């Protein structure tokens, strides 16, 4: 049996986006620059992201100098980086919702609240991971 093609699956890569024409190293370079643009936009436009970056600037070096096992250090740093990742996704959700409509709508509120809940859970994870590592449970 032959592998299904993108056409068989109802996908047409040529029609998805006019911006998807780059391949190889050019695509990697463009993606890297888009990522830097995203980080810059989040830092300049999102207060919560900026606050979490400053928190990370304190916690990550602190984790690296703590007298804990290497795996504990990695978990501590990873939990802090996860907060930044989740905040970026939350900010992206909020931007898309606001782009679609600034009208108060229950689904817009739900999307924003769920994104915010994800950030809260990631922050709670930092507390759990750091507590576990520092109390010698990890």
Buried (B, 14 or more C-beta within 10 A) or exposed (E): EEEEEEEEEEEEEEEEEEEEEEEEEEEEEEEEEEEEEEBEBBEEEBEBBBEBBEBBEEBBEEBEEBEBEEEBBEBBBBBBBBBBEBBBBBBBBBBEBEEEEEEEEEEBEEBBEEBBEBBEEBBEBBEEBBEBBBEEEB
